[in-house]
Amino acid sequence: MHYMANIRKLRRSIPLNGRGGMGKHGSSAARRQALLLACTLVVTLPAVAATVPPGEKVAQGSNCFSCHAVSHKVVGPAFAAVAKRFAHQPGAKAMLIHAVKYGHVGTWGDIPMPPHPDLTNEQLNEVVSWVLSISPAAEKTAAAPAKTYTYTVNGKKVALDFPVYKPGTKKVTPTVFRGYELYNSYCFRCHGEDAMGSEYAPDLRTVIKNGMTVQQMTQIAMTGIKAKGMPSWAGFFSPKDLNAIYQYIAGRTYHLVPQGIPPE
């Protein structure tokens, strides 16, 4: 490998005695440090050199990861679940390429997958080939039980499956604060500042209080509601972004997060 040649050059360039102005002990210490660095490079550089499969690059560059993950369901099925169902079926590859290009609904429920007319035939082939190459064992079949965080607000207990505050403080977590930033940069235009609702779209505090989960909110945000004028945010927000927005709104819903800039 080319980096091994560079390491050999590095070893030859290190003085073995006091010549070069470093002194006897200085050059010895420098040699040890350089050889340690060389060993570190030998261990780490092959990992850095590892390449991402072409199909995964296409998926990352498109909006595929807005609705899918390799190991678990987001809005659409896990890629590992797709591989498990179709990997050995005749004609599956062509069928999946058609579904990705033109959109599809029905195989995994009633949430439609949007078309991807911007992908070339080569890109479609690469991304579907990559999906089908994923080991079905990569799919997570059961999520670990979520930890419960209990807060008292006006004498009433509120139980959530995420923390609102940093431990031992009333300062919100980085996730909740990020949700505040995203919500009040984009969502407020229709849903009102500080998640207080508006005439254009529902008060999301009420929606969450009535039982909407983060999974349900992610599905709606990623697919949009065309009939009501809500756009799809797939390719703009990530599932992680929407989880942060959900946590912020839930904090506002149960009066755990104040109006304005939350304390961080």
C-alpha positions in Angstrom: 0.0 0.0 0.0 1.1 3.6 -0.7 0.9 4.5 3.0 3.5 1.8 3.9 6.0 3.4 1.5 5.4 6.7 3.2 6.0 5.1 6.6 9.3 3.6 5.4 10.4 7.1 4.1 9.4 8.5 7.5 11.6 6.0 9.3 14.6 6.7 7.1 14.2 10.5 7.7 14.5 10.2 11.5 18.1 10.8 12.7 19.7 7.9 14.6 22.1 10.1 16.5 22.4 13.7 17.7 22.9 15.2 14.2 20.3 17.6 13.1 20.4 19.9 16.1 18.1 17.8 18.4 20.7 16.3 20.7 21.3 12.7 21.5 18.3 12.2 23.9 16.0 14.5 21.8 16.5 12.5 18.6 15.9 9.2 20.5 12.6 10.5 21.9 11.6 11.9 18.5 12.3 8.5 16.9 10.1 6.7 19.4 7.3 9.2 18.9 7.5 8.9 15.1 7.5 5.1 15.2 4.5 5.1 17.4 2.7 7.4 14.9 3.8 5.1 12.1 2.2 2.1 14.0 -1.0 4.1 14.5 -1.2 4.9 10.8 -0.8 1.2 9.9 -3.7 0.3 12.2 -6.1 3.1 11.3 -5.5 3.9 7.6 -7.0 0.7 6.2 -10.2 1.5 8.0 -10.2 5.1 6.6 -9.7 3.7 3.2 -12.9 1.6 3.4 -15.3 2.7 0.7 -19.1 3.1 0.8 -20.9 0.9 -1.7 -22.1 2.9 -4.8 -25.7 2.1 -4.1 -25.5 3.3 -0.5 -23.9 6.6 -1.8 -26.9 7.0 -4.1 -29.3 6.4 -1.2 -27.5 9.0 0.9 -27.5 11.5 -1.9 -31.2 11.1 -2.5 -34.0 11.2 0.1 -34.0 7.5 0.8 -32.8 7.8 4.4 -35.6 10.2 5.2 -38.0 7.3 5.3 -35.8 4.2 5.6 -33.0 2.9 7.7 -30.9 -0.2 7.3 -32.0 -2.0 10.4 -35.4 -0.6 11.5 -38.6 0.9 10.2 -38.8 4.7 10.0 -41.7 5.6 7.7 -41.1 2.8 5.2 -39.6 -0.7 6.0 -36.0 -1.3 7.0 -33.8 -2.0 4.0 -32.9 -5.3 5.6 -36.6 -6.2 5.7 -36.8 -5.5 1.9 -33.8 -7.7 1.3 -35.3 -10.5 3.4 -38.5 -10.4 1.4 -37.2 -10.0 -2.1 -33.5 -11.1 -2.3 -34.2 -14.5 -3.9 -37.4 -13.8 -5.8 -37.2 -13.9 -9.6 -37.8 -10.5 -11.1 -37.6 -8.7 -7.7 -34.8 -6.4 -8.8 -36.7 -5.1 -11.8 -39.9 -4.7 -9.8 -38.1 -2.7 -7.1 -36.4 -0.5 -9.6 -39.8 0.3 -11.1 -41.2 1.0 -7.6 -38.4 3.4 -6.7 -38.5 5.2 -10.0 -42.3 5.6 -10.3 -43.4 5.3 -6.7 -45.4 2.6 -5.0 -48.0 1.9 -2.3 -49.6 -1.3 -0.9 -46.7 -3.7 -0.3 -45.8 -2.3 3.1 -49.1 -0.5 4.1 -51.0 2.5 2.9 -48.2 5.1 3.1 -47.1 5.8 -0.5 -43.5 5.9 -1.5 -42.9 8.9 -3.8 -41.4 8.6 -7.2 -37.7 9.3 -7.9 -37.6 10.5 -11.5 -34.3 12.3 -10.9 -32.4 9.0 -10.5 -30.7 7.6 -13.6 -31.2 4.0 -14.6 -27.6 3.3 -13.4 -28.3 4.9 -10.1 -31.6 2.9 -9.7 -29.7 -0.3 -10.4 -27.0 0.6 -7.9 -29.3 1.5 -5.0 -31.6 -1.6 -5.5 -28.6 -3.9 -5.9 -27.2 -2.5 -2.6 -30.5 -2.9 -0.8 -30.8 -6.5 -1.9 -27.2 -7.2 -0.8 -28.0 -6.3 2.8 -28.1 -9.2 5.2 -31.5 -9.9 6.6 -29.8 -10.4 9.9 -29.2 -6.6 10.0 -32.9 -6.0 10.8 -33.7 -5.3 14.4 -36.8 -7.4 15.2 -37.6 -5.9 18.7 -36.7 -2.6 20.2 -35.4 -2.4 23.8 -38.0 -1.2 26.3 -37.8 2.6 26.5 -36.7 4.2 29.7 -39.4 6.3 31.4 -38.8 9.8 32.6 -41.3 11.2 35.1 -41.9 14.9 35.8 -44.3 16.6 38.1 -46.2 19.6 36.7 -48.7 21.5 38.8 -49.1 18.4 41.1 -49.6 16.0 38.2 -47.2 13.3 37.0 -46.1 13.4 33.4 -44.3 10.3 32.0 -42.2 10.5 28.8 -39.9 8.1 27.0 -37.2 10.7 26.6 -35.5 13.2 29.0 -36.5 16.9 28.8 -33.8 18.2 31.1 -30.1 17.6 31.6 -29.6 15.5 34.8 -30.0 17.5 38.0 -31.0 20.7 36.2 -33.9 22.5 34.6 -31.9 23.1 31.5 -33.2 21.3 28.4 -31.3 18.6 26.7 -29.4 19.4 23.4 -32.1 17.4 21.5 -34.9 19.5 22.9 -33.0 22.7 22.2 -32.3 21.5 18.7 -36.1 20.8 18.3 -36.8 24.4 19.4 -34.4 25.8 16.8 -35.8 23.7 14.0 -39.5 24.3 14.9 -39.1 28.0 15.2 -37.1 28.2 12.0 -39.6 26.3 9.8 -42.7 24.8 11.5 -43.8 28.0 13.1 -44.9 29.5 9.8 -48.0 27.3 9.8 -48.2 25.8 13.3 -47.5 29.0 15.2 -44.6 30.3 17.3 -43.6 28.3 20.3 -45.9 25.5 19.2 -49.0 27.5 20.1 -51.0 26.9 16.9 -52.3 29.2 14.3 -55.2 29.7 11.8 -53.3 27.8 9.1 -52.5 24.5 10.8 -53.3 22.5 13.9 -52.0 23.2 17.4 -49.4 20.4 17.6 -49.6 20.4 21.4 -53.2 19.3 21.2 -52.3 16.6 18.6 -49.6 15.2 20.9 -51.8 15.4 24.0 -54.3 13.3 22.0 -51.8 10.6 21.5 -49.8 11.2 18.4 -46.4 9.4 18.6 -43.1 10.4 17.1 -43.5 7.7 14.5 -46.8 9.0 13.4 -45.5 12.6 13.2 -42.5 11.4 11.2 -44.8 9.6 8.7 -46.9 12.7 8.2 -44.0 15.1 7.9 -42.1 12.9 5.5 -45.1 12.2 3.2 -47.0 15.5 3.6 -50.7 16.0 3.4 -51.3 17.4 -0.1 -55.0 17.9 0.3 -54.4 20.2 3.2 -51.4 22.0 1.8 -48.8 20.4 3.9 -45.6 19.7 2.0 -43.4 16.6 2.3 -40.3 17.3 4.3 -38.5 14.2 3.0 -34.9 15.1 2.0 -35.0 18.2 4.2 -35.6 17.0 7.7 -34.0 13.8 8.8 -35.7 11.4 11.2 -33.3 12.7 13.9 -34.5 16.2 13.2 -38.2 15.3 13.5 -37.5 13.4 16.7 -36.0 16.6 18.2 -39.0 18.7 17.0 -41.3 16.1 18.6 -39.5 16.3 21.9 -39.6 20.1 21.9 -43.4 20.2 21.1 -44.0 17.5 23.8 -42.1 19.6 26.3 -44.3 22.6 25.4 -47.4 20.4 25.5 -46.9 19.4 29.2 -45.5 22.8 30.3 -42.0 21.5 30.8 -40.5 23.9 28.3 -41.4 27.6 28.5 -42.2 30.0 25.7 -39.3 31.6 24.1 -35.7 30.4 24.1 -35.5 27.3 26.4 -32.7 27.4 29.1 -29.8 25.3 28.0 
